Amino acid sequence: MNRYGVFISGGALCVSLICAAPACAYLDPGTGSMIVQTVIAVVAVVSVSVGVFWQRLRSFFGKGKKEDPDDK
């Protein structure tokens, strides 16, 4: 996308946010539960991803688990 396309897209986004009509929406109790489950899932995925990345990074630099010759 060229520079002018970015400006046009950004301008269209700003206009649509400024001219938005109020929404008459109903949020039932199940929606709150779904939001809580989504937040918990995101936290779990991020923590596992960071753990896997950290372990790979440590093993790449040689500070991962090394075998002890006395354990055999």
C-alpha positions as CSV (number, residue, x, y, z in Angstrom):
1,M,0.0,0.0,0.0
2,N,1.4,3.4,-0.9
3,R,1.6,6.4,1.3
4,Y,-1.7,7.9,0.0
5,G,-3.5,4.7,0.7
6,V,-2.5,4.8,4.3
7,F,-3.7,8.3,4.7
8,I,-7.0,7.5,3.0
9,S,-7.5,4.4,5.2
10,G,-6.6,6.3,8.4
11,G,-8.9,9.2,7.4
12,A,-11.8,6.8,6.7
13,L,-11.2,5.1,10.1
14,C,-11.2,8.5,11.9
15,V,-14.4,9.6,10.2
16,S,-16.2,6.3,10.9
17,L,-15.2,6.5,14.6
18,I,-16.3,10.2,15.0
19,C,-19.6,9.6,13.2
20,A,-20.6,6.4,15.0
21,A,-24.2,6.1,16.1
22,P,-24.9,4.8,19.6
23,A,-25.6,1.1,19.8
24,C,-28.5,-0.3,21.6
25,A,-27.0,-3.6,22.5
26,Y,-27.9,-6.1,25.2
27,L,-25.2,-7.9,27.1
28,D,-26.5,-11.0,28.9
29,P,-24.6,-12.6,31.9
30,G,-23.1,-15.2,29.6
31,T,-21.2,-12.5,27.8
32,G,-19.3,-11.6,31.0
33,S,-18.4,-15.2,31.5
34,M,-17.1,-15.5,27.9
35,I,-15.0,-12.4,28.4
36,V,-13.4,-13.8,31.6
37,Q,-12.7,-17.1,29.9
38,T,-11.1,-15.3,27.0
39,V,-8.8,-13.3,29.3
40,I,-7.8,-16.5,31.1
41,A,-7.1,-18.3,27.9
42,V,-4.9,-15.4,26.6
43,V,-3.0,-15.3,29.9
44,A,-2.4,-19.1,29.6
45,V,-1.3,-18.9,26.0
46,V,1.1,-16.0,26.6
47,S,2.6,-17.7,29.7
48,V,3.2,-21.0,27.9
49,S,4.6,-19.2,24.8
50,V,7.0,-17.2,27.0
51,G,8.1,-20.3,28.8
52,V,8.8,-22.2,25.6
53,F,10.6,-19.2,24.1
54,W,12.7,-18.8,27.3
55,Q,13.7,-22.5,27.4
56,R,14.7,-22.4,23.7
57,L,16.7,-19.2,24.3
58,R,18.5,-20.7,27.3
59,S,19.3,-23.9,25.4
60,F,20.6,-21.9,22.4
61,F,23.1,-20.1,24.6
62,G,24.2,-23.3,26.3
63,K,22.6,-22.7,29.7
64,G,19.9,-25.3,29.3
65,K,19.7,-28.7,31.0
66,K,23.0,-30.5,30.7
67,E,23.5,-34.1,31.5
68,D,25.5,-34.9,34.6
69,P,27.9,-37.9,34.0
70,D,27.4,-39.0,37.7
71,D,23.6,-39.5,37.2
72,K,24.1,-42.6,35.0
